[in-house]
């Protein structure tokens, strides 16, 4: 033929492959097994060139391994729960399940036209009860093991979609789908205790992932973020209570010029009772999400409250206390001390509010040459290699590591704090407040508290008879679904 007729030739051979089950995975212990899984697509309705690229890459690997004699399992599935289906239900007045399964049918047909070597007998959709009953069983297993738990936490709240958003779903302070300005709310949420494995994760990065690129391992290491520091307290002048802080740099305490607390700190709430301006500032802080990247980009703002913190190394030295928009209650203790000379965020804050900037770390060579101070302009001095403490009383002349140890020892001896290890990693919040998702199999009883659904009653099915004529979660106004007998 003069030209390759794609429609005719490809359709012919795809029919041959289907008729012969050419890509069907079978039990064959005589051959080595190989599993190829690209990420399951979200069934938005149409594939695009990103899908073509992704599934072509996986298909090349699957075909190559099959040709080399491997018994290849190459399945396809659909990441089928999520907000877009509910948004479509509200806009088009269709049920999320109908919209989802129609989209799956369209995308399945388009992917099949690509001639991928997929075993379609292994197809699944995460919105199917036969799939999510296993999710619910896994949740119960994690709960029994103490790895799934419930607590109150500040979260990113989308006021239009009426749901919690992950930090990655907040783009420039707005919900990734609605575009609404995200609020910070305190809600009771379910979490997975991934922090219990922080040390294991770090160790395996070094010993178990030899073929991973160093750059990727460093990114993972920084995300887990193990740090050694001190947890200690600032007494409050004229009061019996204290402000507890955590810092990785207790060696810079002699450079402290302020203490900052979260807008959600109990002391902030106490001060706001008789201060309408502070109450308004706290409400403004709650309009910012909980993502660190977002807080870093936001203008650093503070509100001076009528409290003074006593320096732990000098009872005659008092520091002003601010409520600050860049301090989160769920990170550390919800309070920090600011050392402007050696932290850029603290320096920006200090310059804005006219606070003292005192250098307490300097290059060792400069100190040997007789220099006893440093001029700090618009950039904080953050180097730690080859530096020593200056203007720091009993720490003077010590390197960073030595000065940390000496500062912690002093705090511990005075009963004001202790050395401790923390992680940047946080437990994974898994709750969502919408209908089209896997129901968490827990029953809330006024007498017994939170009780697991018995395993022989799984799956907990979503009701089909829901309406989307009101904003938020239709389960909230369903007449019967959430009212059940307590198994205890």
Residue, then its C-alpha position, 0 to 999 in steps of 0.5 A: x500500500x502507498x500509505x499506512x492506514x492507521x485506522x484500518x491496520x491498528x483496528x485489525x491488530x487490536x481485534x486480534x490481540x483482544x481475541x487471543x487475550x495477548x496481554x492477559x496476565x496468567x498464573x505461570x510460575x515458570x516465568x519471572x513476574x513483572x508488574x507495570x503500573x502507571x498512575x491511574x488517571x482521573x476520569x475527567x472524560x477525555x485523554x490528552x497528550x499527557x496521558x499519551x506520553x505517560x501510558x506509552x512509557x509504561x507500555x514500552x516497558x511492559x512490551x519489552x519485558x514481555x518480549x524478554x519472557x517475563x510474565x507481565x501484569x499491566x493493569x488499568x484503573x481509574x482514580x475515580x473519587x473526588x470533587x470534580x464529580x460533585x462539582x459536575x453533579x451540581x452544574x449538570x444535575x447528574x449523579x456523580x456516579x453517572x458522570x464518572x462511569x460515563x467518563x470512564x467509558x469514553x476514556x477507556x475507548x480512547x486508550x484502547x485506540x492507542x493499542x496499549x498492551x493492557x490487561x483490561x480484565x484487571x480494570x478497576x475503579x476506586x469508586x466501586x464498592x468492591x474496591x473501597x471495601x478494601x480501603x475501609x478494611x485497611x483503615x480499620x487495621x490501621x485504627x486497631x494498630x494505633x496508626x489511624x487516630x482523630x484529633x482537632x487540627x488547623x486545616x485549609x478550608x475552602x469556603x466554596x467547595x466546603x472541604x479541607x484542602x491539602x497544602x498542595x491544593x492551595x495555590x497562591x492562597x486560593x483553592x485549586x478548583x474553586x479559586x476561593x480564598x482559603x481559610x484556616x479552620x480548626x476541625x476534628x480530623x482523621x490522621x495517619x501516624x506517619x511520623x511514627x516511621x520518621x526515623x525508619x524512613x530516614x534510615x532507609x533513604x541511606x541504606x535501602x534505595x541505592x539506585x535513587x538519585x542523590x538529589x531525590x534522596x536529599x529532597x526526601x530527607x529535607x521533607x522528613x526534616x529531622x532536627x536537633x534542638x531544645x524545647x524551653x520556656x520564657x517566663x512571662x513578666x508579672x505572671x505565673x505562666x510561661x511561653x514554651x518554644x522549640x528552636x534548632x538554634x538555642x545557641x543564638x538566644x543572646x540575639x533574641x529580640x522578640x517572642x512571637x506566638x500563633x494567632x491560634x495560641x491560647x494567649x492570643x485568644x486571651x488577649x483578644x477578648x478585650x482587644x477588638x483590633x487584635x481579634x480582627x488581626x487574628x481573623x485576618x491570619x486565619x485567611x491564610x492557609x497552613x502551607x509553609x510555602x504560602x507563609x514564606x511568601x506572605x508579608x510578615x505581620x505582627x500585633x504587639x500584645x501587653x506581655x513581656x517574656x523574660x530571657x531564660x539566661x538573664x532575668x533582667x532582660x525582657x522581650x516583647x511578645x507579638x501575635x504573628x501571622x507566620x507562626x502556626x499552632x500545629x508546628x512546634x509549640x505554636x511559639x518562637x523566639x526571633x533572632x533577626x541577625x541570623x534568620x531572614x524572616x525574623x530580620x524582615x519582621x524586626x526591621x518592620x517593627x523597629x526591633x533590636x538586631x544583634x549579631x551573635x554569630x561571626x566568622x571564626x577568622x574575623x573574631x581571631x582578627x579582633x572583630x567583635x561584632x557584625x553589621x547586619x543590613x538587609x540580609x541575615x547572616x546564616x552561615x554556620x560553617x567556620x563560625x563562632x558565638x559572639x556577644x553571647x556571654x558563656x557561649x563566646x568563642x564556641x562553634x555552633x555545635x558546641x554552643x548548642x550543647x552548652x546552651x541546652x546544658x544550661x537550660x536543663x541545669x536551670x530546669x527551663x528546658x531540655x534537648x529534643x529531636x523534632x521532625x518537619x514531617x507531619x501526620x497525614x490528614x486524610x479526612x474530606x467533608x464531601x460525598x463522593x469519596x470512600x466513607x470512613x468506617x467509624x460510627x460516632x456514638x454519644x455513649x461509646x464514643x467513636x466505634x469501628x464498623x464491624x468488619x462483616x458489615x463492610x463495605x459502608x456504602x454511599x447512598x445513591x439517593x442524594x441531592x446537590x441542590x444545597x452547597x456542601x456535603x449532601x450527606x449532611x442533609x440526607x434523612x437516614x444514611x448517617x443514623x445507625x445503630x451502635x455495634x457496641 
